[in-house]
Amino acid sequence: MKKLFKGAFYTFDLLLVGVGAFYFWAKSPNLKEAEYSKVMTYTDAEASKNDSVFTLLTYNIGYLSGMLNNQSVKMEKVLFEDNMRRAKEKLSAVNADIIAFQEIDFNSNRSYKVNQHDELAKHLKMQYGAIAVNWDKKYLPFPYFPVSAHYGRIVSGQSFLSKFPIKEHERIVLEKVESQPFYYKAMYLDRLAEVAKIDINGTEVILINIHTEAFDQTTRINHIEYAQQLFKQYAKSYPVILLGDFNSDPDYENAGIKILLDDPEMGVACPESELNEGQAVTYYPDNEHLDFIFYTKDRIESLEWKVLSDFGDISDHYPVMMKFRFK
């Protein structure tokens, strides 16, 4: 009997060591931290246009997983190939001057190791790009079951594509959800504010691409308040555009997005009066408007905005488009 107990304890100890070793390996990064923020120039690109009206897009691309985002199923390669083809077609038709992406994969097993940012940049012939990595893990065991659905290696984040030079670029890590246990935090993505200074025909503009916390309201509100402060800080010297996935619908109780919608100094491409008409859903699984474009209304004039619902189920979000000019 003693031998049996010793054997059981020995097996249990080995199991603990194995789980611990897997945990430390799985949460370790694939990249060096210096690679988390990068600006690039593409040689096979079209020249920027000399015009006074510019088209801007924000798009949570959901790593091209469509309606299967975060679902406990093994996604086939053909799904990503088809959604990439459709994304190229739709984005080409929009012909945007600047695009801000959220949830875009740079080299992840879940999307079959395709650098989605580079793939779209080359197809769209955008000359300039910048990436901000917010999720870099050797192995992510999510969704939990079945094991075949695990994301595995993940390198993902946010990015800009631009027809105009990106002069500066910064990756700002936002606060984590303090109430979550250490192992959850170790595997969870970094929520980011990605800041780029872009020279649009001689006018330097600050763009802030943000993806706030989705599951904890207090942290999400803190992220939105920080974005507001960042916006006002840059607005002292530059035209500023704040855009992205705010994970907050105006109809939520104590909705964080109302902080920005009610700010008299900030223009918004998606006025709340029009959102209430129900014509502007951006996260269609739950019939919510989570994606916004804000701007310094004393320096920028919004000429047109639209939720591009014709993009369909390439992602679980629709893009938001704004045409603008400088005052």
For each residue, the residues with C-beta under 8 A, 3 or more apart:
1: 4 5
2: 5 6
3: 6 7
4: 1 7 8
5: 1 2 8 9
6: 2 3 9 10
7: 3 4 10 11
8: 4 5 11 12
9: 5 6 12 13
10: 6 7 13 14
11: 7 8 14 15
12: 8 9 15 16
13: 9 10 16 17
14: 10 11 17 18
15: 11 12 18 19
16: 12 13 19 20
17: 13 14 20 21
18: 14 15 21 22
19: 15 16 22 23
20: 16 17 23 24
21: 17 18 24 25
22: 18 19 25 26 139
23: 19 20 26 27 183 186
24: 20 21 27 28
25: 21 22 28 138 139
26: 22 23 137 138 139 140 141 187
27: 23 24 137 138 186 187
28: 24 25 137 138
29: 32 33 136 137 138
30: 107 136 137 138 153 155
31: 35 36 133 136 155
32: 29 35
33: 29 36
34:
35: 31 32 38 133
36: 31 33 132 133 136 157 171
37: 130 131 132 133 169 170 171
38: 35 130 131 169
39: 128 129 130 166 169
40: 128 129 130 131
41: 127 128 129
42: 45 121 122 125 126 127 128 129
43:
44: 122 125
45: 42 125 126 127 163
46: 125 126 127 163
47: 127 163
48: 97 127 163 164 201
49: 97 163
50: 201
51: 54 201
52: 325 326
53: 303 323 324 325
54: 51 97 98 200 323 324 325
55: 94 95 96 97 98 321 322 323
56: 96 97 98 99 100 241 243 293 321 322 323 324
57: 91 94 96 98 99 100 308 319 320 321 322
58: 99 100 102 209 243 244 245 291 292 293 319 320
59: 99 100 101 102 291 311 315 317 319 320
60: 101 102 103 211 244 245 290 291 315 316 317
61: 64 87 101 102 103 104 116 314 315 317
62: 65 66 69 103 314 315 316 317
63: 69 103 104 105 108 110 111 116 156
64: 61 79 80 83 84 87 105 111 116 314 315
65: 62 68 69 75 79 80 83 110 111 315 316
66: 62 69 79 83 313 314 315 316
67: 71 285 313 316
68: 65 71 73 75 79
69: 62 63 65 66 103 315 316
70: 143
71: 67 68 143 149
72: 143 144 145 146 149
73: 68 149
74: 146 148 149
75: 65 68 79 80 110 149
76: 79
77: 80 81 112
78: 81 82
79: 64 65 66 68 75 76 82 83
80: 64 65 75 77 83 84 111 112 114
81: 77 78 84 85
82: 78 79 85 86
83: 64 65 66 79 80 86 87 314 315
84: 64 80 81 87 88 114 116 119 120
85: 81 82 88 89
86: 82 83 89 90 311 312 314
87: 61 64 83 84 90 91 120 311 314
88: 84 85 91 92 120 123 124
89: 85 86 92 93
90: 86 87 93 94 308 310 311 314
91: 57 87 88 94 96 99 120 123 124
92: 88 89 95 123 124
93: 89 90
94: 55 57 90 91 308 319 321
95: 55 92
96: 55 56 57 91 99 321
97: 48 49 54 55 56 162 163 164 200
98: 54 55 56 57 160 161 162 163 164 198 207
99: 56 57 58 59 91 96 124 126 160 161 162
100: 56 57 58 59 158 159 160 194 207 209 243 244
101: 59 60 61 104 117 158 159 160 161 209
102: 58 59 60 61 158 209 211 244 245
103: 60 61 62 63 69 156 158 211 245 315
104: 61 63 101 116 117 156 157 158 159
105: 63 64 108 110 111 114 115 116 154 155 156
106: 115 116 117 131 133 155 156 157
107: 30 113 114 115 153 155
108: 63 105 111 113 151 152 153 154 155 156
109: 112 113 151 152 153 154
110: 63 65 75 105 151 152 154
111: 63 64 65 80 105 108 114 116
112: 77 80 109
113: 107 108 109
114: 80 84 105 107 111 119
115: 105 106 107 118 119
116: 61 63 64 84 104 105 106 111 119 120
117: 101 104 106 120 121 129 131 159 161
118: 115 121 122 129
119: 84 114 115 116 122 123
120: 84 87 88 91 116 117 123 124 126 161
121: 42 117 118 124 126 129 161
122: 42 44 118 119 125
123: 88 91 92 119 120
124: 88 91 92 99 120 121 161
125: 42 44 45 46 122
126: 42 45 46 99 120 121 129 161 162 163
127: 41 42 45 46 47 48 162 163 165
128: 39 40 41 42 160 161 162 163 164 165 166 198
129: 39 40 41 42 117 118 121 126 159 160 161 162 166
130: 37 38 39 40 159 160 162 166 169 194 196
131: 37 38 40 106 117 157 158 159
132: 36 37 157 158 159 169 171 192 194 209
133: 31 35 36 37 106 136 155 156 157 171
134: 156 157 158 189 190 191 192 211
135: 140 154 155 156 157 189 190
136: 29 30 31 36 133 154 155 156
137: 26 27 28 29 30 140 153 154 187
138: 25 26 27 28 29 30 153
139: 22 25 26 150 152 153
140: 26 135 137 150 151 152 153 154 187
141: 26 144 147 150 151 187
142: 150 151 187
143: 70 71 72 149 150 151
144: 72 141
145: 72 149
146: 72 74 149
147: 141 150
148: 74
149: 71 72 73 74 75 143 145 146
150: 139 140 141 142 143 147
151: 108 109 110 140 141 142 143 154
152: 108 109 110 139 140
153: 30 107 108 109 137 138 139 140
154: 105 108 109 110 135 136 137 140 151
155: 30 31 105 106 107 108 133 135 136
156: 63 103 104 105 106 108 133 134 135 136 189
157: 36 104 106 131 132 133 134 135 192
158: 100 101 102 103 104 131 132 134 192 194 209 211 244
159: 100 101 104 117 129 130 131 132 194 209
160: 98 99 100 101 128 129 130 166 169 194 196 198 207 209
161: 98 99 101 117 120 121 124 126 128 129
162: 97 98 99 126 127 128 129 130 165 166 196 198
163: 45 46 47 48 49 97 98 126 127 128
164: 48 97 98 128 198 199 200 201
165: 127 128 162 198 199
166: 39 128 129 130 160 162 169 196 197 198
167: 197 198 199 204
168: 195 196 197
169: 37 38 39 130 132 160 166 194 195 196 197
170: 37 194 195 196
171: 36 37 132 133 192 194
172: 192 193 194 195 230
173: 190 191 192
174: 190 191 192 193 212 213 222 223 226
175: 178 191 219 222 223 226
176: 180 185 188 190 191 219
177: 180 185 188 213 215 216 219
178: 175 219
179: 216
180: 176 177 184 185 188 216
181: 184 185
182: 185 186
183: 23 186 187
184: 180 181 187 188
185: 176 177 180 181 182 188
186: 23 27 182 183
187: 26 27 137 140 141 142 183 184
188: 176 177 180 184 185
189: 134 135 156
190: 134 135 173 174 176
191: 134 173 174 175 176 211 212 213 223
192: 132 134 157 158 171 172 173 174 209 210 211
193: 172 174 208 209 210 226 227 230
194: 100 130 132 158 159 160 169 170 171 172 208 209 210
195: 168 169 170 172 206 207 208 209 230 234
196: 130 160 162 166 168 169 170 206 207 209
197: 166 167 168 169 204 205 206 207 238
198: 98 128 160 162 164 165 166 167 204 205 207
199: 164 165 167 202 203 204 205
200: 54 97 164 203 204 205 326
201: 48 50 51 164
202: 199
203: 199 200 239 326
204: 167 197 198 199 200 238
205: 197 198 199 200 238 239 240 241
206: 195 196 197 234 238 239 240 241
207: 98 100 160 195 196 197 198 240 241 242 243
208: 193 194 195 227 230 231 234 240 241 242 243 244
209: 58 100 101 102 132 158 159 160 192 193 194 195 196 243 244
210: 192 193 194 223 227 242 243 244 245 246
211: 60 102 103 134 158 191 192 244 245 247
212: 174 191 220 223 224 227 244 245 246 247 248 256
213: 174 177 191 216 219 220 223 247
214: 220 247
215: 177
216: 177 179 180 213 219 220
217: 220 221 252 254 256
218: 221 222
219: 175 176 177 178 213 216 222 223
220: 212 213 214 216 217 223 224 246 247 248 256
221: 217 218 224 225 254 256 259
222: 174 175 218 219 225 226
223: 174 175 191 210 212 213 219 220 226 227 256
224: 212 220 221 227 228 246 248 256 257 259 260
225: 221 222 228 229 256 259
226: 174 175 193 222 223 229 230
227: 193 208 210 212 223 224 230 231 242 260
228: 224 225 231 232 259 260 263 266
229: 225 226 232 233
230: 172 193 195 208 226 227 233 234 242
231: 208 227 228 234 235 240 242 266 294 296
232: 228 229 235 236 265
233: 229 230 236
234: 195 206 208 230 231 237 238 240
235: 231 232 238 239 240 265 296
236: 232 233
237: 234
238: 197 204 205 206 234 235 296
239: 203 205 206 235 295 296 299 300 326
240: 205 206 207 208 231 234 235 295 296
241: 56 205 206 207 208 293 294 295 296 300
242: 207 208 210 227 230 231 260 266 293 294 295
243: 56 58 100 207 208 209 210 291 292 293 294 320
244: 58 60 100 102 158 208 209 210 211 212 291 292
245: 58 60 102 103 210 211 212 290 291 317
246: 210 212 220 224 256 257 260 290 291 292
247: 211 212 213 214 220 290
248: 212 220 224 252 255 256 257 290
249: 252 255 257 283 288 289 290
250: 255 257 258 261 272 275 276 289
251: 255 288
252: 217 248 249 255 256 257
253:
254: 217 221
255: 248 249 250 251 252 258
256: 212 217 220 221 223 224 225 246 248 252 259
257: 224 246 248 249 250 252 260 261 292
258: 250 255 261 262
259: 221 224 225 228 256 262 263
260: 224 227 228 242 246 257 263 266 268 292 294
261: 250 257 258 268 272
262: 258 259
263: 228 259 260 266
264:
265: 232 235 296 297 298
266: 228 231 242 260 263 294 295 296 297
267: 294 295 296 297 300 302
268: 260 261 271 272 292 293 294 295
269: 292 293 294 295 302 305 320 322 324
270: 274 275 280 289 292 293 305 307 320
271: 268 274 275
272: 250 261 268 275 276
273: 276 277
274: 270 271 277 279 280
275: 250 270 271 272 279 280 289
276: 250 272 273
277: 273 274 280
278: 281
279: 274 275 307
280: 270 274 275 277 289 307
281: 278 284 287 288 289 307 309 318
282: 288 289 290 291 307 317 318 320
283: 249 286 287 288 289 290 291 316 317 318
284: 281 287 309 316 317 318
285: 67 316
286: 283
287: 281 283 284
288: 249 251 281 282 283
289: 249 250 270 275 280 281 282 283 292 307
290: 60 245 246 247 248 249 282 283 317
291: 58 59 60 243 244 245 246 282 283 317 318 319 320
292: 58 243 244 246 257 260 268 269 270 289 320
293: 56 58 241 242 243 268 269 270 302 305 320 322
294: 231 241 242 243 260 266 267 268 269
295: 239 240 241 242 266 267 268 269 299 300 302 322 324
296: 231 235 238 239 240 241 265 266 267 299 300
297: 265 266 267 300 301
298: 265 327
299: 239 295 296 326 327
300: 239 241 267 295 296 297 324 325 326 327
301: 297 324 325 326 327
302: 267 269 293 295 305 322 323 324
303: 53 323 324 325
304: 321 322 323
305: 269 270 293 302 320 321 322 323
306: 320 321
307: 270 279 280 281 282 289 318 319 320 321
308: 57 90 94 311 318 319 320 321
309: 281 284 312 318
310: 90
311: 59 86 87 90 308 314 315 318 319
312: 86 309
313: 66 67 316
314: 61 62 64 66 83 86 87 90 311
315: 59 60 61 62 64 65 66 69 83 103 311 318
316: 60 62 65 66 67 69 283 284 285 313
317: 59 60 61 62 245 282 283 284 290 291
318: 281 282 283 284 291 307 308 309 311 315
319: 57 58 59 94 291 307 308 311
320: 57 58 59 243 269 270 282 291 292 293 305 306 307 308
321: 55 56 57 94 96 304 305 306 307 308
322: 55 56 57 269 293 295 302 304 305
323: 53 54 55 56 302 303 304 305
324: 53 54 56 269 295 300 301 302 303
325: 52 53 54 300 301 303
326: 52 200 203 239 299 300 301
327: 298 299 300 301
